[in-house]
Amino acid sequence: MRKLINNPENLAIELIDGFCLTNKKKVKRIAPHVCARKDAPIAGKVGIVIGGGAGHEPLFLEYIGLGMADASVHGQVFTAPTPDKVLDGIKAADSGNGVILLYNNYAGDVMNFDMGQDFARLEGIKVETVLINDEISAFPVEEAEERRGTTADHMVIHIAGAAAEAGLPFDELKVLIERAVFNCRSLGVSTSECTLPETGLATFELPEGRMEFGMGIHGEAGVEQVDLMSADETAERLIDEIVKDLPFQPGDEVVALINGYGATTRMEMFIVMRHIHKYLEIKGIDVYDTELGEFITAQEMGGISVTLMKLDPELKKYYDAPADSPGYVRN
Amino acid sequence: MRKLINNPENLAIELIDGFCLTNKKKVKRIAPHVCARKDAPIAGKVGIVIGGGAGHEPLFLEYIGLGMADASVHGQVFTAPTPDKVLDGIKAADSGNGVILLYNNYAGDVMNFDMGQDFARLEGIKVETVLINDEISAFPVEEAEERRGTTADHMVIHIAGAAAEAGLPFDELKVLIERAVFNCRSLGVSTSECTLPETGLATFELPEGRMEFGMGIHGEAGVEQVDLMSADETAERLIDEIVKDLPFQPGDEVVALINGYGATTRMEMFIVMRHIHKYLEIKGIDVYDTELGEFITAQEMGGISVTLMKLDPELKKYYDAPADSPGYVRN
């Protein structure tokens, strides 16, 4: 174990303690595992609630604020939040205009968020769910509803939050968020293991000099293990798979995003992104904007994931709206 | 080797290529290793030029923009920029009001930046230098001028940039930056090695379950290797050393910063920051603001560094001014 922690049983609570102290001007604590933007609930606005297991910071914890979500609810590391926490989050976000739950498509999360949604509906709160499922490798496009959510998260959360902020009515907002999710496709590659902080054990083994495509953010098995490729080869392989999945077409305008899983340097991310730009230009796909950083991590796993989001005028308008959250700022 | 790169000889150039593509709306390329904010040089403003070896991103490359530096100049990975690049950076930043060079105190950087400064002076440009030397472990306080620069960097750059933006005259600006540097004290601890991307070799060895205080960002030897401590114990050890160095006094108002060196999770940083807040409160030191993230990295080295910056009314005013750079945003 090489991690700076205290009692492994208190990881999530202590990390949320630290998050709230670090961002005390911007966020408030609703319950031990539930945080909200300071000004939530906001009158006249549909609430957005996000969440999932801890250990993927900045996701989801840090994506609450202006033009982002209203509340985030968390479980232990890599573990879904319980339904009572989801209910706390919904109540913190609801100003009487209803709440949309927005989270990644993992079985444990779906089960717990669905129960929290049911509890809230019993209390008379309007709640609907949009699942994020942008990861293309685990299931073919015909079974897209089975796919996992990954690095589209913060962009989808931003579009949802910005549109809610602009006063979009509940039903239109839900359709918009569903389109934002549909327009995002992601694929990643891992270059080194991550360790579970509770146990100090690696979640999988990856020999030095090898890389694995399609690995999940909890160490879920990928689809192919190969010898370490160059940055340019990796960029082409990821873009080829992503482009053919939607499919993205020449003339499409996209946001190109590269995410570091944990131990990956920004140096590597910039080098891969350099070739993504060149390669998309060859394909006739127009990069409207680029995002680069650690948006969703898998502890100290090495590797990257790439997301393309196809824009249309409405998505672009909300994407370009301001965001001000601890984990994501857009001016 | 586990890094996504191409030809190791082209690391710095390709990473700067990727940086400029990623931030094409905000930055421009002056020369292969020199970038500037898009609107540089800015009339009526003292220019700020920063730089050093590549491989520490976001430092220095990404700290150019509003309320930050005007130009950044880079060498190869962990290698100082050559004097001709420094001269290019100075010219890109100078609007006739002179330029202040601001970088970390390492012998190679000092030699090359000094020569670049001489070249610029020969061309009639007013140039002065402020060295950043916030790392307390390598030399005692009596030999502070020998100390290395580390994680105070982006805060000092921001105060310099914001004050320059506000029109502070050259000589007053230099005194202000010197005070900002003096008021910052930093100490770090490493928990795992980093590898040089050119060779794939680790720069040092650190057995699992051990940690080393005072290690440099290029793998320079630290001052003490111990068994892995808890997050809370680590926080107290770092704060004790930092507080007694200035010394910080009860009633002082500080910015508390925690920096991840590369592989460290935000989870760990939040857990350590949680206790820093509690421990500083016990000491009567008031945390005005908190910063948490990867500001200066040493490739994929594990571990953290902590910086305290003592504020006064003038420093606070410029610290609170807006910053908008690819690597640091302050609203």
Interface residues (C-beta under 8 A of the other chain):
Chain A: M1 R2 K3 L4 I5 N6 L11 E14 L15 I16 D17 G18 F19 L21 T22 N23 K24 A54 G55 E57 P58 E62 V77 V189 T191 S192 P197 E208 G209 L228 M229 S230 A231 D232 T234 G262 A263 T264 T265 R266 M267 E268 M269 F270 I271 V272 M273 R274 H277 T290 L292 E294 T297 Q299 E300 G302 G303 I304 D324 V329 N331
Chain B: M1 R2 K3 L4 I5 N6 L11 E14 L15 I16 D17 G18 F19 L21 T22 N23 A54 G55 E57 P58 E62 V77 V189 T191 S192 P197 E208 G209 L228 M229 S230 A231 D232 T234 G262 A263 T264 T265 R266 M267 E268 M269 F270 I271 V272 M273 R274 H277 T290 L292 E294 T297 Q299 E300 G302 G303 I304 D324 V329 N331
